[in-house]
Amino acid sequence: MATIKISKNNLYHNLNKLALKSGSKNKIAAVLKDNAYGHGIELIAKLTSDWGIEQAVVVSNEEATKVSHLFKNTLVLNDTPINNPKLSYAITEIKALKNAPKGAKLELKVDTGMHRNGILINELKEALNIIKANDLNLYGVFTHYRSADEFSSEFAWQKANFEEVKTIVKQSSIDEVRFHSHNSASLLRCKSFSEDLARVGIAMYGYNELPTPLEQIELKPILSLWAKRSSTRELKKGQRVGYGGDFVTKKDMIISTYDIGYGDGLFRGNSQNPLIIKDGLPILGRVSMDFISIESTKEEICIFDNAKEVAKHFNTISYEITTNLKSRIKREVQ
Ligand SMILES: *Cc1c(COP(=O)(O)O)cnc(C)c1O
């Protein structure tokens, strides 16, 4: 069976770097949405909470149920608010605010320029009035940057907009609201961090997506993907391997089948430009649903231990490579 191995040492190395950057481990919210970017939500929640992380971010109530007992608060990004002291809910439009139940902890998401989710700055006063009139529980106010990982002035104007948001909220008579705007990229590039919380996903998993002129902190990928040998055969020169027979042997070869495929979330890609696995060997022919062929007889092979390299091969980002890995793959801590 294919296995995902999670390096506890590398995770703790990354958390340490991030805590130094934010000033405190209490200011880091572990972003665990989408099965912890494919790493395994329960496992990562346990490891991060053991290390001392007190805040989490998930996408749904279903995910919250799996992890919220381990944290002081879990922010749910996209689900219906319920009244639970361990959970807070992102509210991204006025309509949702009007429907929110009394008592539920709400975190107002403000659109400072990404134009994906969030109430507009010119709706903020209306939102604060609804909160007061309906006696709602405002726990936080936050935003999300659209270009924190790009070397441009984009980030600066969005940050200025969020400062304006803070001023408006502080002028209202609602107090004890937490403010947060940073994701991994913006925390890594910021010179002095002063907000209440940073929502950190990809950096915790070991990837720095910042371009080189911006600060480079050494992070270590925590996930490696492994597959086991299921069978081995000797092929003569000129024989073909897999669907369509795309790979033709140029010599006699000993080839094994390993138990991972696109059904596990490994990208199928193009057999004319195969992925080179960690051992330096190419995948031979097409990736099947549950199998690949490799010129090896090892009992277990490492497919990759750095999703960023794989992402480059498939012309995507590290996030997609790991998030694509299915929950059926066994996860273990190293
Ligand atoms: C996913 C997400 C994050 C984490 O982003 P990274 O780039 O992985 O650090 C932070 N905030 C929100 C609102 C998100 O949706």
The ligand as an SDF file (V2000), in Angstrom:
LIG
                    3D

 15 15  0  0  0  0  0  0  0  0999 V2000
   -5.7070   28.7420    2.9300 C   0  0  0  0  0  0  0  0  0  0  0  0
   -5.7690   30.0040    3.6820 C   0  0  0  0  0  0  0  0  0  0  0  0
   -4.6540   30.4540    4.4210 C   0  0  0  0  0  0  0  0  0  0  0  0
   -3.3060   29.7810    4.3900 C   0  0  0  0  0  0  0  0  0  0  0  0
   -2.5880   30.1630    3.2470 O   0  0  0  0  0  0  0  0  0  0  0  0
   -1.0720   29.6720    3.0380 P   0  0  0  0  0  0  0  0  0  0  0  0
   -0.6500   30.3850    1.8040 O   0  0  0  0  0  0  0  0  0  0  0  0
   -1.1240   28.2020    2.8320 O   0  0  0  0  0  0  0  0  0  0  0  0
   -0.3300   30.0600    4.2550 O   0  0  0  0  0  0  0  0  0  0  0  0
   -4.8190   31.5820    5.1980 C   0  0  0  0  0  0  0  0  0  0  0  0
   -5.9930   32.2510    5.2370 N   0  0  0  0  0  0  0  0  0  0  0  0
   -7.0750   31.8620    4.5180 C   0  0  0  0  0  0  0  0  0  0  0  0
   -8.3200   32.6550    4.6090 C   0  0  0  0  0  0  0  0  0  0  0  0
   -6.9880   30.7390    3.7080 C   0  0  0  0  0  0  0  0  0  0  0  0
   -8.0570   30.3680    2.9820 O   0  0  0  0  0  0  0  0  0  0  0  0
  1  2  1  0
  2  3  1  0
  2 14  2  0
  3  4  1  0
  3 10  2  0
  4  5  1  0
  5  6  1  0
  6  7  2  0
  6  8  1  0
  6  9  1  0
 10 11  1  0
 11 12  2  0
 12 13  1  0
 12 14  1  0
 14 15  1  0
M  END
$$$$
